[in-house]
Amino acid sequence: MTHLLLIRHGENDYTRKGKLAGWTPGVHLNDVGQAQAQALAEKLAPLSIKAIYSSPLERAIETALPLAKAKGLTIHKRSDVGEVRYGEWTGKSLKSLARTKLWQVVQKQPSAMQFPDGETLRDVQSRAVNEIEKIAAAHPKDMVAIFSHGDIIKLVLAHYLGMPLDMFQRIVVNTASMSVLQRQGSMPLVMKVNDQVIVKKEKAETKETGKHKETGKQVNKGNR
């Protein structure tokens, strides 16, 4: 029996500001995202995770690092669970994109969506599911963590739930959340969706500028 933990990367300044990072290089976790990554590692510490895979993008790798260090595991990079290639939409705000004609397509008929100079969502789902199947085949009796991106995980979940691609936007996958697939033979089961670690956002004043910035702190029973 294989257990696949599908984990979305933590918060970064693109997600916080509502912008599409896509494959933009150098997008790192912010303070909240770093706290989320640490909280994930602590949450998953009791589990017998045998391997860690990740999108090659920095924000996914940085989310995986605390768990990899805690478990003494190598992070195996897999581009096929990397973010959607959004093409000309990369770097733009969701607010501005919502005013375009293509926005209605991606929301209401995503199976027909071709991002300008980017991928189709049909192709993205296919490459991501194929990679998940390869990982599952390589770990027939293991628990494996796979760090990826919101749309990728939603597309994978839609496939294993037997949902049409045009309904995948109904699935919610927040930052630093975990969704769980279980494979027993050829039978896939979706055991959990969008189980998110929660960190408390605090305002911290920086000495250099006197300005305030948000930091993340894990919320648990001993720290309300």
C-alpha positions in Angstrom: 0.0 0.0 0.0 1.4 3.4 -1.0 0.5 6.7 0.7 1.2 9.8 -1.2 1.2 13.1 0.7 0.6 16.0 -1.8 1.8 19.1 -0.1 1.5 22.7 -1.5 4.4 25.0 -0.9 4.2 27.7 1.8 3.3 31.4 1.5 5.4 33.7 -0.6 5.0 37.3 -1.6 3.3 36.3 -4.9 0.6 34.3 -3.1 0.2 36.9 -0.5 -0.3 39.6 -3.1 -2.5 37.5 -5.4 -0.1 37.2 -8.3 0.8 34.2 -10.5 4.5 33.3 -9.9 4.5 30.4 -12.4 8.1 29.4 -13.2 9.5 32.8 -12.2 13.0 32.2 -10.7 13.9 33.4 -7.3 10.4 33.2 -5.6 11.2 32.3 -2.0 9.1 31.7 1.0 8.3 34.8 3.1 8.4 34.7 6.9 5.0 33.1 7.1 5.9 30.5 4.5 9.0 29.6 6.4 7.0 29.2 9.6 4.5 27.0 7.7 7.3 24.8 6.4 8.6 24.3 9.9 5.1 23.6 11.2 4.6 21.0 8.4 7.9 19.2 9.4 6.7 19.1 13.0 3.3 17.8 12.0 4.7 15.1 9.8 7.6 14.1 12.2 5.7 11.0 13.6 5.1 9.6 10.1 7.3 7.0 8.5 8.1 8.9 5.3 10.5 7.1 3.1 11.1 9.5 0.3 10.6 13.2 -0.6 9.9 14.5 -4.1 9.5 18.2 -5.1 8.9 20.6 -7.9 12.2 22.2 -8.7 11.0 25.7 -7.9 12.5 27.4 -4.9 9.3 27.9 -3.0 8.5 24.1 -3.1 12.1 23.1 -2.3 12.2 25.5 0.7 8.9 24.1 2.0 10.4 20.5 1.8 13.7 21.3 3.4 12.7 21.2 7.1 11.1 17.8 6.6 14.0 16.5 4.6 16.5 17.6 7.3 14.3 16.1 10.1 14.1 12.8 8.3 17.6 12.8 6.9 16.2 12.4 3.3 17.3 13.7 0.0 14.8 15.9 -2.0 14.3 14.4 -5.5 13.3 17.1 -7.9 10.7 16.4 -10.5 9.8 19.0 -13.1 6.5 17.3 -14.0 5.0 18.3 -10.6 6.3 21.8 -11.2 4.0 24.7 -11.6 1.7 25.4 -14.6 3.6 27.3 -17.3 1.3 30.3 -17.5 3.1 32.0 -20.3 2.1 35.7 -20.7 0.0 35.4 -17.5 3.2 34.9 -15.4 3.8 37.7 -12.9 0.3 39.3 -13.4 -2.2 39.8 -10.6 -5.3 37.7 -10.4 -7.3 40.9 -10.1 -6.2 42.1 -13.5 -6.5 38.7 -15.1 -10.1 38.4 -13.9 -11.0 41.2 -16.3 -9.8 39.3 -19.4 -12.0 37.0 -21.6 -9.8 34.0 -20.9 -10.5 34.2 -17.2 -14.0 32.9 -17.9 -12.5 30.0 -19.8 -10.1 29.0 -17.1 -12.8 29.2 -14.4 -15.8 27.7 -16.3 -14.2 25.5 -19.0 -10.6 24.9 -18.0 -10.4 21.8 -20.3 -10.3 24.3 -23.2 -7.8 26.6 -21.6 -4.5 27.4 -23.4 -2.5 30.0 -21.5 -1.0 32.5 -24.0 2.5 31.1 -24.9 2.0 28.6 -22.1 0.5 25.1 -21.4 -3.0 23.7 -21.7 -4.5 22.5 -18.5 -5.1 19.1 -20.2 -1.4 18.7 -20.8 -0.6 19.9 -17.2 -2.9 17.3 -15.7 -1.5 14.6 -17.9 2.2 15.3 -17.0 1.4 15.6 -13.3 -0.6 12.4 -13.0 2.0 10.5 -15.0 4.7 11.6 -12.6 2.5 10.7 -9.6 2.0 7.2 -11.1 5.8 6.8 -11.6 6.4 7.8 -8.0 3.7 5.4 -6.7 5.2 2.5 -8.8 8.6 3.2 -7.3 7.3 3.0 -3.7 4.7 0.2 -3.6 4.7 -0.1 0.2 5.9 3.4 1.3 4.7 6.7 2.5 6.1 9.5 0.2 5.8 13.3 0.5 5.5 15.3 -2.8 5.8 19.1 -2.6 4.1 20.9 -5.5 1.7 23.7 -6.3 -2.0 24.6 -5.9 -3.2 24.1 -9.5 -1.1 20.9 -9.9 -2.5 19.3 -6.8 -6.0 20.3 -7.7 -5.6 18.8 -11.1 -4.2 15.5 -9.7 -7.0 15.3 -7.1 -9.6 15.8 -9.8 -8.2 12.9 -11.8 -8.2 10.5 -8.8 -11.7 11.6 -7.7 -12.9 10.9 -11.2 -14.0 14.5 -11.7 -14.1 16.1 -15.1 -11.3 18.6 -15.6 -14.0 21.4 -16.0 -14.8 20.9 -12.3 -11.3 21.1 -10.9 -11.7 24.7 -9.7 -14.2 23.4 -7.1 -11.3 21.9 -5.2 -9.5 24.2 -2.7 -5.8 23.7 -1.9 -4.3 26.3 0.3 -0.7 27.1 1.0 1.1 24.6 3.3 -1.8 22.1 3.0 -1.6 18.4 2.7 -3.9 16.1 0.6 -3.5 12.4 0.8 -3.8 9.6 -1.8 -3.7 6.0 -1.0 -2.9 3.3 -3.5 -3.8 -0.3 -2.8 -3.2 -2.3 -6.0 -4.9 -0.4 -8.8 -7.5 1.2 -6.6 -6.7 4.9 -5.8 -8.4 6.5 -2.7 -8.5 10.1 -1.8 -8.1 10.1 2.0 -7.7 13.8 2.7 -8.0 17.2 1.0 -6.5 20.5 2.0 -5.4 19.7 5.5 -3.6 23.0 6.2 -1.2 23.9 9.0 -2.1 27.1 10.6 0.4 29.8 11.7 -0.4 32.9 13.5 0.6 36.1 11.7 2.2 38.7 14.0 3.5 42.2 13.3 7.2 42.7 14.0 8.9 46.1 13.8 12.3 46.0 12.1 15.1 47.9 13.7 16.5 49.2 10.5 13.4 50.9 9.1 10.9 51.1 11.9 8.4 49.6 9.5 6.2 46.6 10.4 6.4 43.3 8.6 4.4 40.1 9.0 6.0 37.0 10.6 4.6 33.6 11.1 4.3 31.6 14.3 2.9 28.1 14.6 -0.4 27.8 16.5 -0.5 24.7 18.8 -2.0 23.7 22.1 0.9 25.2 24.1 0.9 28.5 22.2 -2.4 30.1 21.7 
